[in-house]
């Protein structure tokens, strides 16, 4: 949990450094927000199911609506709200999940990973007990089918047809438990994929 919070805080600090030149104030903010985040998410941390509680661990900044944890750390350090509404993109979301820290800019933007460890590389006790749900936009492989041709009234003829010539069924949507998971299943996210990068 500490490592994920560190990646998230380091990323938030990159925005603050653009506006605040005082290293002392920036480092004060780093300490405050780190402590607040660790306290906030410690009871909502599920390494076996990283999606559980994802919405609770999410930091969201939309124009003048700034996440309460960010605001609290800012006020303790003497920053006003305007600085934080100016330094972040208009619609900014940051998820701090076990083994997965990523952000999105814009309501329908794609994910950008900051830290990610794939499930097979996680400790055995932190791997999901059941397979995680996923969304498949590609139809399952199908077998060729016979299509009847109408040549004449007396004659029946059959042709083989490729699976690609038949329209695939519509993709199915899966109920999701978190805001991040719902975006992954969103029709607006088709064609976007989160690349798996492991921090070195």
C-alpha positions in Angstrom: 0.0 0.0 0.0 2.8 2.4 0.8 4.4 1.9 -2.6 1.2 2.6 -4.4 0.5 5.7 -2.4 4.1 6.9 -3.0 3.6 6.6 -6.8 0.3 8.5 -6.6 1.7 11.2 -4.4 4.8 11.6 -6.6 2.5 12.1 -9.6 0.4 14.7 -7.8 3.6 16.6 -6.8 4.6 17.0 -10.4 1.5 19.2 -11.0 2.1 21.2 -7.8 5.8 21.9 -8.7 4.6 23.7 -11.8 2.9 26.3 -9.7 4.8 26.4 -6.4 8.5 27.0 -6.4 8.9 26.6 -2.6 10.5 23.2 -2.1 9.7 23.4 1.6 5.9 23.8 1.0 5.9 21.1 -1.7 7.6 18.7 0.7 5.2 19.6 3.5 2.3 18.9 1.1 3.9 15.6 0.2 4.1 14.5 3.8 0.5 15.6 4.6 -1.2 14.0 1.6 0.8 10.8 2.1 -0.3 10.5 5.7 -3.9 11.4 4.9 -4.0 8.8 2.0 -2.5 6.0 4.1 -5.0 6.6 6.8 -7.9 7.0 4.4 -7.3 3.8 2.4 -5.8 1.5 5.1 -9.2 0.0 6.0 -10.3 -0.3 2.3 -7.3 -2.2 0.9 -8.0 -5.6 -0.7 -4.9 -7.0 -2.4 -6.8 -10.2 -3.4 -9.4 -8.2 -5.3 -7.9 -4.9 -6.4 -11.2 -3.6 -7.8 -13.0 -3.8 -4.5 -13.1 -0.4 -2.9 -11.6 1.3 -6.0 -14.1 4.1 -5.9 -13.2 4.9 -2.3 -9.5 5.0 -3.1 -10.1 7.2 -6.1 -9.0 10.9 -6.2 -11.2 13.0 -8.4 -10.7 16.6 -9.4 -13.3 18.3 -11.7 -12.8 22.0 -12.3 -13.7 23.6 -8.9 -14.6 20.2 -7.3 -11.4 19.1 -5.6 -11.1 15.8 -3.7 -11.5 16.4 0.0 -8.2 14.7 0.9 -6.3 16.9 -1.5 -8.1 20.0 -0.1 -7.4 19.0 3.5 -3.6 18.6 2.8 -3.6 21.8 0.8 -5.2 23.8 3.6 -2.8 22.4 6.2 0.1 23.5 4.0 -1.4 27.0 3.4 -2.4 26.5 -0.2 -5.7 28.0 -1.4 -8.3 26.1 -3.6 -7.5 28.1 -6.7 -4.0 26.8 -7.0 -5.3 23.2 -7.1 -8.1 24.0 -9.5 -5.5 25.7 -11.8 -2.8 23.1 -11.7 -4.8 20.0 -12.5 -6.5 19.2 -15.8 -10.3 20.0 -15.8 -11.4 16.4 -15.3 -8.7 14.4 -13.5 -9.1 10.9 -11.9 -6.4 9.0 -10.1 -6.9 5.4 -8.8 -4.8 3.9 -6.1 -5.4 0.2 -6.1 -3.3 -2.7 -5.0 -0.6 -3.3 -7.6 -2.2 -0.8 -9.9 -1.9 3.0 -9.9 -3.3 4.8 -12.9 -4.9 8.1 -14.0 -7.3 9.4 -16.6 -7.7 12.9 -18.0 -11.2 13.6 -19.3 -14.4 11.7 -18.7 -13.7 9.4 -21.6 -9.9 9.5 -21.8 -7.8 6.4 -21.8 -6.0 5.1 -18.8 -2.3 5.9 -18.2 -0.6 3.5 -15.8 1.9 4.9 -13.3 2.5 1.5 -11.5 1.2 -1.9 -12.4 2.1 -5.5 -11.5 0.2 -8.2 -13.5 -1.7 -10.8 -11.5 0.7 -13.7 -12.3 3.6 -11.6 -10.9 1.9 -10.8 -7.6 2.5 -12.8 -4.4 0.4 -16.0 -4.4 -1.7 -14.9 -1.4 -2.7 -11.7 -3.3 -3.9 -13.3 -6.5 -7.7 -13.5 -7.0 -9.3 -16.7 -5.9 -11.7 -16.6 -8.8 -11.0 -15.3 -12.4 -11.7 -11.6 -12.8 -14.6 -10.6 -15.0 -13.6 -9.2 -18.4 -15.2 -7.6 -21.4 -14.6 -9.2 -24.8 -15.3 -7.1 -27.8 -14.1 -9.9 -30.2 -16.7 -12.6 -30.8 -15.8 -16.1 -29.9 -14.5 -18.2 -32.8 -17.3 -19.8 -34.7 -17.6 -22.7 -37.1 -18.5 -22.2 -40.8 -22.2 -22.6 -41.4 -24.2 -23.8 -44.4 -26.4 -21.3 -46.1 -29.1 -22.4 -48.5 -29.0 -20.8 -52.0 -32.2 -20.3 -53.9 -31.3 -21.4 -57.5 -34.6 -22.8 -58.7 -37.8 -24.3 -57.3 -36.6 -27.9 -57.9 -33.0 -27.6 -56.9 -31.5 -27.1 -53.5 -27.9 -26.1 -53.1 -25.8 -25.4 -50.1 -22.8 -23.2 -49.8 -20.3 -22.8 -47.0 -20.0 -19.4 -45.5 -17.1 -17.9 -43.6 -17.7 -16.8 -40.0 -16.4 -13.3 -41.0 -19.3 -12.8 -43.5 -21.8 -13.1 -40.7 -22.2 -10.1 -38.5 -21.0 -10.7 -34.9 -23.4 -10.4 -32.1 -23.4 -7.2 -30.1 -20.9 -7.0 -27.3 -22.2 -7.8 -23.8 -21.8 -5.5 -20.9 -20.9 -6.7 -17.5 -22.1 -5.2 -14.2 -19.2 -3.4 -12.5 -18.5 -2.6 -8.9 -16.2 0.4 -9.3 -16.0 3.6 -11.3 -12.7 2.4 -12.9 -14.2 -1.0 -13.8 -17.3 0.7 -15.3 -15.1 2.8 -17.5 -13.3 -0.4 -18.7 -16.7 -1.7 -19.8 -17.9 1.6 -21.3 -18.8 1.8 -25.0 -16.7 4.9 -25.1 -13.6 3.0 -24.2 -13.6 0.7 -27.2 -10.2 0.6 -28.9 -8.4 1.9 -25.8 -6.3 -0.5 -23.8 -4.3 -0.1 -20.7 -0.7 -1.1 -21.3 1.0 -3.0 -18.5 4.1 -1.2 -17.4 6.0 -2.4 -14.4 8.0 0.2 -12.6 11.7 -0.5 -12.5 
